[in-house]
């Protein structure tokens, strides 16, 4: 009866590491040459690739960083940036959608949620243009943050603008009446001290108005502010009556005209004082709004950011080495499988040709 060939004892007791070493030696040519060839190819191709430069604009940490990110990723803002820089022509895109995709590929908006800061990273083959793209995006952020009034301070600033424009119109109308010949003739009857008193009271009334409006927005006008407004109105009315009653000229034939002139002077002085105060508050709000968005503008990079030939060569060599090892293990597995199958078939054939098998066939 046939018995299979004995297995060598040294093969059974051989350590797995030794098997792996033998396998590596058996495929040493592929394991060595593959990484070298891929590294050389990657290095050479990187030298032929277009150089890239990276410019970075940084926005200081802010609680509004998510709002900044939303603005910079808004399609309307992307279209503004594209139109301002002619990016469709620069990126050779035919449609608006393709231009937006090109911008998204070349301009990255990164948000650090932990430290609440934001970076605008622009990549381009031209270092000056890369910085220009990043800074244009920063200016678009400033402009749209201002126009959209997404911050609390922006809403306050916008409210002041509306009040300032309305006060300016009222001032212009009061100035037209004040400059009329009839009013100017009547105002000549008023002494300098009375005129100063009217202007001073109007100035105080304007300040009280702003305080009252501010208190109303915070939950209602205080009793103290309200009482001061009433007191000033009474003082102004008394001064107007006193001024209209005495005059500085002998001709007092028309006291009503003099009272109307005094009222016109008071109205103009009030609107003039109010516009000056609103202008001051508006300038402060605008400065405060600008201070909330602190930007470190991008500068022209003096060193390329990619491609990096040596780094690409290292990655290619590493990938080649991994690929070669995988190939060696697969090839070894296939060879081992073929050897086992071949041995099995040889055993079958030998068993078929064995004398015992022939005798069994003959007896049957």
C-alpha positions, 0 to 999 in steps of 0.5 A: 500500500502506498504511503505519502513521502515523509515531511522533512522535520526541519520544515516543520520546526522552522520558525515563521520569521525564517519563512518570511525572510526566505520569502523576502529573499525570494522576491528581493528584486521586486521589493527593491526595484519597485520603490526605487523606480516609483520614487524616481518617476514621482520625483521626475514628474513633480519637476514637470508639474506646475508650481503652486504658491499658498497665501493665507489670510487670518481672522482673529478668534471671534464668537462670530466665526461660524457667521464668517464661514457662512458668508465666505461659502455663500454662492453670492459672495463667491460670485462677487469674488469671481467677478472682481478678479475675473476668475472665470477667465483665470481658471478657464471655466465656461459656466458659473457653477464651474467657476464656483467649483474652481474657487472651492478647489483653490480657496479653502476656508478653514475654521478652528472651532476650538480656538474660534479663528478662521483662515482663508487659504488661497492656492495659485501658480502666481504668488501675487495672485494667490495673495490677491485672491485671499485679500479679496475674499477678506474684503468681501467678508467685511463688505457682506458682514456690513451689508447683511447686518448679521451682527448685533453691532451691525444692526445698531449701526444700521439703526443709527444710520437711518436715524441720522439720515432722517435727522439730516432731512429735518435739519435741511428743511429747518435750515431753509425756513431759518434762512428765509428773509422774514425769519432772519428779519424777526431774529434780529429782534432777539438779544445774543443772550436769548439766542444763546439760551435757545440754542443751548436748550435745543442742544440739551433737548437733543441729548435728552432725546437720544437718552430717552430713545436708548432707555426705551430700547433697553426696556422703557424710559426712566422717570428721571429722563422723562421728567428732565424732558418735560422740564426742558420743554417747559423752559424752552416754551417760557424762553420763547414767550419771554423772547417774543414778548420783549424783543430788542427793537421798537417794532413789536407790531407782529409778536406772532411772527417773532414767536414763529421765528424763535420756534424755527431757530429752536427747531434748526438748533435741535436738529443740528445738535441731534445730527451732530450727536448721531454722527458721533455715535454712528462713527463710534458704532462703525469703529466698534463694528470694524474692531470686531473683525480683526484681519491679518491680511495675506502677503505674497508668498516667497516659497512654493507650497507644492509640489514637493519632489522629495516628499512625493518621492518618499510617498511613492517609494513607501507605496511601492514598498507596500505594493511589492510586499503585498505582491510577494505575499500573494505570489507566495500564496499562489505558488504554495497553493499550486504546489499543494494541488500538484502534490495531491494530483501526483499522489492520485496518479501514483495511487492509480499506478500502484500494484495493489490498485492493479490487483484490485482491478484484476480481481474485480 
